[in-house]
């Protein structure tokens, strides 16, 4: 079983990534695993099926598809940034080394964001305190809330960019044609900061004025078919087109070679395309939770390829318990793959359900 890694300095400007075994606690069934990376972080094993539950807060479940080893990974962090803060993320690896890339990103990204946030917050609040005109604004709740959100936004963007650079410097891991998507949320009180890189998705289950449960999509699937994404890629000399055998899937190709055919417009890694429009800068958004909002779902595209937003929200709301919600959702996605695409190799399916 491949587990937690750590960065160690190598020769010159390169870094090496040394793989280490993590601590596994197996349930009686031997199928569910909890692996502790650092004390407040909970993440999950490398089996073809794995689950975790934090009662009253969140559940996670993942199932390996039919394309090879499970390249999805995920993480939940309780007490992130503040006592009641939460960090959640799902990561969908692709390419020959995508499984490793998604796990490195899972293990490194939360701490990188926290470090960036600490640096940015210390610098800005220090400058505000030194300004006579702005000193009183530190006690203005609206100013503090706006500033806090901007800090998390800047911290996330900086951390995503820094981590992509780290991946490029890994001398023992070739990320030229491998990478991972990422969709993460940082919950601080009633504020949710969302960072999206690629085609995983975040959806909110919320109530309408009439009390009907409905789905609200919080992210855009950043695929080459999105006009703004395609324009950026083409302006950077990358090509965007679909193959004849899959006319509904737009892919990104090198200027003079029909490779690698990447089906997303943003990702960690994939360095052969980084000069041709693929970026590791996340699309950022913010949502303020109200008393109508019930839960958030983060899932890799294996779930969204076969289930609509509305179906996902219904499945989660109908689960026998909050702790069983993610497993119920993923199992329904697995059944949907068999029913809708019986001749197609099913994708890995991973979901986090965070209850509000």
C-alpha positions as CSV (number, residue, x, y, z in Angstrom):
1,X,0.0,0.0,0.0
2,X,1.4,3.4,-1.0
3,X,1.0,6.0,1.7
4,X,2.1,9.4,3.0
5,X,5.2,10.9,1.3
6,X,7.5,13.7,2.4
7,X,9.6,16.1,0.5
8,X,13.4,15.9,0.9
9,X,16.0,18.0,-0.8
10,X,17.8,16.5,-3.7
11,X,20.7,17.6,-5.8
12,X,20.6,21.0,-7.5
13,X,17.2,22.6,-7.9
14,X,15.3,19.4,-8.0
15,X,13.4,17.8,-5.2
16,X,12.7,14.1,-4.5
17,X,9.6,12.7,-3.1
18,X,10.2,9.8,-0.7
19,X,7.4,7.4,-0.2
20,X,6.7,6.3,3.4
21,X,4.2,3.9,4.9
22,X,1.4,5.6,6.8
23,X,-0.4,4.3,9.9
24,X,-3.5,2.2,9.0
25,X,-6.3,1.3,11.4
26,X,-8.4,-1.4,9.8
27,X,-12.0,-2.2,10.7
28,X,-13.2,-5.7,11.4
29,X,-14.2,-6.0,7.7
30,X,-10.7,-5.1,6.6
31,X,-12.1,-2.8,3.9
32,X,-12.5,0.5,5.6
33,X,-9.3,2.4,6.6
34,X,-8.5,5.5,8.4
35,X,-5.0,6.9,7.8
36,X,-3.6,9.8,9.9
37,X,-1.3,12.0,7.9
38,X,-1.0,14.8,10.5
39,X,-3.1,14.9,13.7
40,X,-6.1,17.0,12.5
41,X,-6.2,15.6,9.0
42,X,-8.2,12.5,8.1
43,X,-7.6,10.9,4.8
44,X,-8.1,7.5,3.3
45,X,-6.3,4.4,2.1
46,X,-5.5,3.2,-1.3
47,X,-7.9,0.2,-1.5
48,X,-10.3,-0.1,-4.4
49,X,-13.1,0.9,-1.9
50,X,-12.8,3.0,1.2
51,X,-15.0,5.0,3.5
52,X,-14.8,7.4,6.4
53,X,-17.3,9.1,8.6
54,X,-17.2,12.0,11.0
55,X,-20.5,11.8,12.9
56,X,-22.6,14.9,12.6
57,X,-20.2,16.5,10.1
58,X,-19.2,14.6,7.0
59,X,-18.9,11.2,5.3
60,X,-16.7,10.1,2.4
61,X,-16.7,7.1,0.1
62,X,-14.7,6.1,-2.9
63,X,-15.0,3.2,-5.3
64,X,-12.4,2.0,-7.9
65,X,-13.7,2.0,-11.5
66,X,-12.7,-0.3,-14.3
67,X,-9.8,1.7,-15.7
68,X,-7.1,0.5,-13.3
69,X,-6.0,1.4,-9.8
70,X,-8.2,4.1,-8.1
71,X,-6.6,7.5,-9.0
72,X,-9.1,9.5,-6.9
73,X,-8.2,10.7,-3.4
74,X,-9.9,12.9,-0.8
75,X,-9.4,14.6,2.5
76,X,-11.4,16.1,5.4
77,X,-9.9,18.3,8.0
78,X,-11.8,19.3,11.1
79,X,-10.7,22.4,13.0
80,X,-9.0,23.9,9.9
81,X,-8.0,27.5,10.4
82,X,-10.3,28.0,13.3
83,X,-12.0,25.8,16.0
84,X,-15.1,25.2,13.9
85,X,-13.3,25.4,10.5
86,X,-13.4,22.6,7.9
87,X,-11.4,21.8,4.9
88,X,-12.6,19.2,2.3
89,X,-11.2,18.3,-1.0
90,X,-11.5,15.6,-3.7
91,X,-8.8,15.0,-6.3
92,X,-9.0,13.0,-9.5
93,X,-5.7,11.9,-10.9
94,X,-5.1,11.1,-14.6
95,X,-2.2,9.8,-16.7
96,X,0.4,7.2,-15.9
97,X,1.3,8.8,-12.5
98,X,-2.0,10.4,-11.8
99,X,-2.6,8.2,-8.7
100,X,0.6,9.5,-7.1
101,X,-0.1,13.1,-8.1
102,X,-3.5,13.2,-6.6
103,X,-2.2,11.9,-3.3
104,X,0.7,14.3,-3.2
105,X,-1.7,17.2,-3.8
106,X,-4.1,15.8,-1.1
107,X,-1.3,15.6,1.4
108,X,0.4,18.9,0.7
109,X,-2.3,21.4,-0.3
110,X,-4.1,21.9,3.0
111,X,-0.9,22.8,4.9
112,X,0.3,25.0,2.0
113,X,-2.9,27.0,2.1
114,X,-2.7,27.5,5.9
115,X,0.9,28.6,5.6
116,X,0.0,31.1,2.9
117,X,-3.0,32.4,4.9
118,X,-0.8,32.9,8.0
119,X,1.7,34.9,6.0
120,X,-0.8,37.1,4.2
121,X,-3.0,37.7,7.3
122,X,0.0,38.7,9.4
123,X,1.3,41.1,6.8
124,X,-2.0,42.8,6.0
125,X,-3.2,43.2,9.6
126,X,0.2,44.6,10.6
127,X,-0.1,47.3,7.9
128,X,-3.7,48.1,8.9
129,X,-2.7,48.5,12.5
130,X,0.1,50.9,11.6
131,X,-2.3,53.1,9.6
132,X,-4.2,55.7,11.8
133,X,-7.0,56.0,9.2
134,X,-7.6,52.2,9.1
135,X,-6.9,51.1,12.6
136,X,-10.5,51.2,13.8
137,X,-11.6,49.1,10.8
138,X,-10.1,46.0,12.5
139,X,-13.1,46.1,14.8
140,X,-15.6,46.5,11.9
141,X,-17.3,43.0,11.4
142,X,-18.0,43.7,7.7
143,X,-14.5,44.8,7.1
144,X,-13.1,41.8,8.9
145,X,-15.3,39.3,7.0
146,X,-14.5,40.8,3.6
147,X,-10.8,40.8,4.5
148,X,-10.9,37.3,5.8
149,X,-12.5,36.0,2.5
150,X,-9.9,37.9,0.5
151,X,-7.1,36.3,2.5
152,X,-8.4,32.8,1.9
153,X,-8.8,33.5,-1.8
154,X,-5.3,34.8,-2.1
155,X,-3.9,32.0,0.1
156,X,-5.6,29.3,-2.1
157,X,-4.4,30.7,-5.4
158,X,-0.8,31.1,-4.0
159,X,-0.8,27.6,-2.6
160,X,-2.2,26.0,-5.8
161,X,0.5,27.8,-7.9
162,X,3.3,26.9,-5.4
163,X,2.3,23.2,-5.3
164,X,2.3,23.0,-9.1
165,X,5.9,24.3,-9.0
166,X,6.8,21.7,-6.4
167,X,5.4,18.9,-8.6
168,X,7.5,20.2,-11.5
169,X,10.7,19.9,-9.3
170,X,10.1,16.3,-8.3
171,X,13.0,14.4,-10.0
172,X,11.6,11.0,-9.3
173,X,8.0,11.6,-10.5
174,X,7.3,12.4,-14.1
175,X,4.3,14.8,-14.2
176,X,4.7,15.8,-17.9
177,X,1.7,13.8,-18.9
178,X,0.1,13.1,-15.6
179,X,-1.9,15.4,-13.2
180,X,-4.9,15.8,-11.0
181,X,-8.0,17.9,-10.8
182,X,-9.0,19.5,-7.4
183,X,-12.1,20.9,-5.9
184,X,-11.8,22.1,-2.3
185,X,-13.9,24.0,0.2
186,X,-12.8,26.0,3.3
187,X,-15.6,26.5,5.7
188,X,-15.1,29.3,8.2
189,X,-18.2,30.0,10.3
190,X,-21.0,30.6,7.7
191,X,-18.6,31.4,4.9
192,X,-17.5,28.8,2.3
193,X,-14.6,29.5,0.1
194,X,-14.5,27.2,-3.0
195,X,-11.4,26.5,-5.2
196,X,-11.9,24.6,-8.4
197,X,-9.3,23.2,-10.8
198,X,-10.7,20.9,-13.5
199,X,-13.9,19.0,-13.8
200,X,-14.8,17.7,-10.4
201,X,-17.8,19.6,-8.9
202,X,-19.3,21.1,-5.8
203,X,-23.1,21.1,-5.3
204,X,-25.2,22.5,-2.5
205,X,-28.5,20.9,-1.3
206,X,-30.7,23.8,-0.2
207,X,-34.4,24.6,0.3
208,X,-36.5,26.8,-1.9
209,X,-39.0,29.4,-0.6
210,X,-41.6,26.7,-0.7
211,X,-39.4,24.3,1.3
212,X,-38.6,22.0,-1.7
213,X,-35.1,20.6,-1.6
214,X,-33.1,21.6,-4.7
215,X,-29.6,21.5,-6.1
216,X,-27.4,24.6,-6.5
217,X,-24.1,24.0,-8.5
218,X,-21.3,26.1,-6.9
219,X,-18.6,25.3,-9.5
220,X,-18.1,25.3,-13.2
221,X,-16.8,22.1,-14.9
222,X,-13.6,23.6,-16.3
223,X,-13.4,21.6,-19.5
224,X,-12.0,22.6,-22.9
225,X,-15.6,22.9,-24.1
226,X,-16.1,26.0,-21.9
227,X,-15.7,29.0,-24.4
228,X,-13.4,31.1,-22.1
229,X,-11.2,28.1,-21.3
230,X,-10.9,27.2,-25.0
231,X,-10.1,30.8,-25.9
232,X,-7.2,30.8,-23.4
233,X,-5.9,27.5,-24.7
234,X,-6.0,28.5,-28.3
235,X,-4.4,31.9,-27.5
236,X,-1.5,29.9,-26.1
237,X,-1.2,27.8,-29.3
238,X,-2.9,24.7,-27.8
239,X,-5.5,23.0,-29.9
240,X,-9.0,22.0,-28.8
241,X,-11.0,19.5,-30.7
242,X,-12.9,16.2,-30.3
243,X,-12.0,12.9,-31.9
244,X,-14.4,11.4,-34.4
245,X,-15.0,8.4,-32.1
246,X,-16.0,10.6,-29.2
247,X,-17.6,13.7,-30.7
248,X,-18.9,15.0,-27.4
249,X,-15.6,15.2,-25.6
250,X,-13.4,18.2,-26.4
251,X,-9.7,17.6,-25.6
252,X,-6.5,19.7,-25.5
253,X,-3.7,18.8,-27.8
254,X,-0.1,20.1,-28.5
255,X,0.3,22.5,-31.4
256,X,2.0,20.1,-33.7
257,X,1.3,16.7,-32.3
258,X,-2.0,14.8,-31.6
259,X,-1.2,14.2,-27.9
260,X,-1.9,14.1,-25.0
261,X,-5.7,14.7,-25.5
262,X,-6.4,16.2,-22.0
263,X,-10.1,16.4,-21.3
264,X,-9.9,19.2,-18.8
265,X,-8.7,22.9,-19.1
266,X,-7.0,23.3,-15.7
267,X,-5.0,20.8,-13.6
268,X,-2.0,20.2,-11.4
269,X,0.8,18.7,-13.4
270,X,0.4,18.0,-17.1
271,X,3.5,20.1,-17.8
272,X,3.8,19.3,-21.5
273,X,0.7,21.5,-21.8
274,X,1.5,24.2,-19.3
275,X,2.9,26.4,-22.1
276,X,-0.2,25.8,-24.2
277,X,-3.0,27.1,-22.0
278,X,-3.4,24.5,-19.2
279,X,-3.1,26.3,-15.9
280,X,-3.1,25.4,-12.2
281,X,-4.8,28.6,-11.1
282,X,-8.1,27.7,-9.4
283,X,-11.4,29.3,-10.1
284,X,-12.4,30.9,-6.8
285,X,-15.9,31.6,-5.4
286,X,-17.6,32.3,-2.1
287,X,-20.9,31.2,-0.6
288,X,-22.6,32.4,2.6
289,X,-24.5,29.6,4.3
290,X,-28.1,30.3,5.3
291,X,-30.6,28.3,7.4
292,X,-32.0,26.9,4.2
293,X,-28.8,25.1,3.3
294,X,-28.5,21.5,4.4
295,X,-25.4,19.9,2.9
296,X,-22.5,20.2,0.4
297,X,-21.4,17.5,-2.0
298,X,-17.9,17.4,-3.5
299,X,-17.4,14.6,-6.1
300,X,-15.1,13.6,-8.9
301,X,-16.5,13.5,-12.4
302,X,-17.1,9.7,-12.2
303,X,-20.2,10.6,-10.2
304,X,-21.4,13.6,-12.3
305,X,-20.9,11.7,-15.6
306,X,-23.9,9.4,-14.7
307,X,-25.9,11.4,-12.1
308,X,-27.5,14.9,-12.4
309,X,-27.2,17.5,-9.6
310,X,-30.8,16.9,-8.7
311,X,-30.3,13.1,-8.5
312,X,-27.3,13.6,-6.3
313,X,-29.1,15.9,-3.9
314,X,-32.1,13.5,-3.7
315,X,-29.8,10.5,-3.0
316,X,-28.0,12.3,-0.2
317,X,-31.1,13.6,1.4
318,X,-32.7,10.1,1.2
319,X,-29.8,8.2,2.8
320,X,-30.6,6.4,6.0
321,X,-28.2,8.6,7.9
322,X,-25.7,11.4,7.3
323,X,-22.9,8.9,8.0
324,X,-24.1,6.7,5.2
325,X,-24.8,9.4,2.6
326,X,-21.5,9.4,0.7
327,X,-21.5,5.6,0.4
328,X,-25.1,5.6,-0.8
329,X,-24.3,8.2,-3.4
330,X,-21.2,6.4,-4.7
331,X,-23.0,3.1,-4.8
332,X,-25.8,4.6,-6.9
333,X,-23.2,6.1,-9.3
334,X,-21.6,2.7,-9.7
335,X,-25.0,1.2,-10.5
336,X,-25.7,4.0,-12.9
337,X,-22.5,3.3,-14.8
338,X,-23.5,-0.3,-15.3
339,X,-27.0,0.6,-16.5
340,X,-26.2,3.6,-18.7
341,X,-22.8,2.6,-20.1
342,X,-22.7,-1.3,-19.9
343,X,-20.0,-1.5,-22.6
344,X,-17.8,1.3,-21.1
345,X,-15.2,1.0,-18.4
346,X,-16.6,2.8,-15.4
347,X,-14.6,5.7,-13.9
348,X,-13.5,6.0,-10.3
349,X,-16.2,7.5,-8.1
350,X,-15.5,9.5,-5.0
351,X,-17.7,11.8,-3.0
352,X,-17.7,13.9,0.3
353,X,-20.9,14.9,1.9
354,X,-20.5,17.8,4.3
355,X,-23.6,18.6,6.5
356,X,-24.4,22.1,7.5
